[in-house]
Amino acid sequence: MRYSGWNVITEGLLGNKGWGRAWRDPAPKAEYDAIIIGGGGHGLATAYYLAKNHGLTNIAVLEKGYLGSGNIGRNTTIVRANYFLPGNSEFYSHSLKLWEKLETELNYNVMHSQRGHIILFHSDGQRDAAVRRGNAIVNQGDDAELLSVPQLKEMLPYLDYNQTRFPIYGGLIQRRAGTARHDAVAWGYARAADKLGVDLIQNCEVTGIDITDGRVTGVQTTRGPIRAKKVGMVVAGRSSQVAAMAGMRLPIESHVLQAFVTEGLKPVIDNVVSYGMGHFYISQSDKGGLVFGGDIDMYSSYASRGNLPMVEHVMEAGMTLMPMLARARVLRSWGGIMDMTPDGSPIIDKTHIDGLFVDAGWNYGGFKAAPASGWCMAHLMATGATHDVAARFRLDRFRTGNLMDEEGTGSQHNLH
Ligand SMILES: Cc1cc2nc3c(=O)[nH]c(=O)nc-3n(C[C@H](O)[C@H](O)[C@H](O)COP(=O)(O)OP(=O)(O)OC[C@H]3O[C@@H](n4cnc5c(N)ncnc54)[C@H](O)[C@@H]3O)c2cc1C
């Protein structure tokens, strides 16, 4: 059934008995034209665009848990296109454009809210960097605007502007940036892909990748072997483990990133705000909780829970920036496993094995990337050619040295 205001009203009046399941629960077939490993945002988007843009519908998404159980349902939901480096810049710009039409495209309310994302700066040097970044964003065709302290005070009256260590000098806003409901993005892509005939197979862990004479022939799963000539590895924090099934060693480390939400409060934070002197970002969810996070836990791990030193660090950064946070009570915290590359930029590429593709290395910025990642991965898997906006996300850049270090922090996974 199509979702519409009319149907919501009619169903409300008729006792909501007419809604069907959002997607089917098919048994795996013996063979597909293509298989996507991983039912997160990127895997589901890849499947959807393979079907929608390339007419490939005999495909399956294999998910070891339930759809949306990974990072797609764990992130702090920030969507923006304010990247600086060529390569990243055009890709995230493309993604934001897809976000702007996503709800109509999927016929699903992903609660995309363009409430503006503000990066604060706290020194003359940081102001110069913000101006430079702003100019790069505008040159890319997206929006960026410098905000003075009086402007900021009007928009964000709750910040501590005169802290002695890190006084606020101004901010860079992207008004088209904002947030979306994270798991709704997985559900929206899932429902739309299912409608186009894609098999979404949950509780189906891939345990092996079959390769004959340098060519992929299928996968082994907890629900039996499945043949396919094309296989996409789209498993975020588990990328190294799944690639190892094909004998590959990826330039990726897995790290934990935590997030926090407070009890529901009346509207107080209208935008997404990022602190310039500490790793801290915050927004308010539509339910009223303040959703915030900081840095990764800094050592590699596959445990999707965090540790106390980083909790303390995030709380300190938040309190320094907005002392009012002391009055809020934290309701929940959780962690997700990040696929960190040494330069902080992602990979969408073929591998040396024929028919085996990889989409990984999203670090902690892959939520906003989901639409463009799916779009470009689908293009690559369907045509064999790299999409223009993902042209620099090559696996061999770690060999050639053609890195994209957006943060400028050097070749260490945990620093990005
Ligand atoms: C706390 C936190 C905050 C974040 N904040 C932001 C943010 O504000 N903005 C932003 O842009 N990004 C953010 N991110 C990053 C973003 O969530 C991720 O980069 C992105 O979701 C990763 O892609 P995905 O959705 O496909 O991953 P996932 O949802 O993790 O999907 C991968 C799937 O693969 C499955 N899988 C793994 N191994 C196998 C196997 N062997 N067989 C079958 N299936 C398998 C997993 O179960 C999982 O469901 C954040 C992440 C976290 C954890």
The ligand as an ORCA input file, in Angstrom:
! r2SCAN-3c Opt
* xyz 0 1
  C      27.324      6.545     17.461
  C      27.423      6.860     16.013
  C      27.182      8.145     15.551
  C      27.256      8.436     14.194
  N      26.890      9.687     13.768
  C      26.850      9.956     12.433
  C      26.336     11.199     11.985
  O      25.869     12.023     12.782
  N      26.327     11.447     10.655
  C      26.836     10.554      9.764
  O      26.852     10.857      8.570
  N      27.276      9.339     10.152
  C      27.287      9.016     11.474
  N      27.706      7.782     11.899
  C      28.249      6.823     10.908
  C      27.194      6.048     10.171
  O      26.198      5.569     11.027
  C      27.888      4.871      9.436
  O      29.016      5.334      8.724
  C      26.973      4.175      8.434
  O      25.728      3.870      9.026
  C      27.670      2.909      7.930
  O      27.014      2.296      6.851
  P      25.775      1.269      7.000
  O      24.580      2.033      7.350
  O      25.675      0.468      5.766
  O      26.303      0.367      8.209
  P      25.517     -0.693      9.098
  O      24.158     -0.236      9.460
  O      26.445     -1.047     10.228
  O      25.358     -1.918      8.102
  C      26.256     -2.971      7.937
  C      25.446     -4.248      8.110
  O      26.238     -5.363      7.737
  C      25.814     -6.456      8.528
  N      26.849     -7.490      8.483
  C      28.102     -7.447      9.004
  N      28.740     -8.599      8.768
  C      27.876     -9.394      8.071
  C      27.961    -10.704      7.544
  N      29.051    -11.447      7.683
  N      26.869    -11.202      6.911
  C      25.724    -10.480      6.747
  N      25.609     -9.218      7.233
  C      26.670     -8.683      7.897
  C      25.645     -5.825      9.910
  O      24.830     -6.630     10.759
  C      25.033     -4.489      9.565
  O      23.612     -4.506      9.661
  C      27.639      7.439     13.268
  C      27.855      6.142     13.719
  C      27.743      5.839     15.081
  C      27.936      4.429     15.553
*
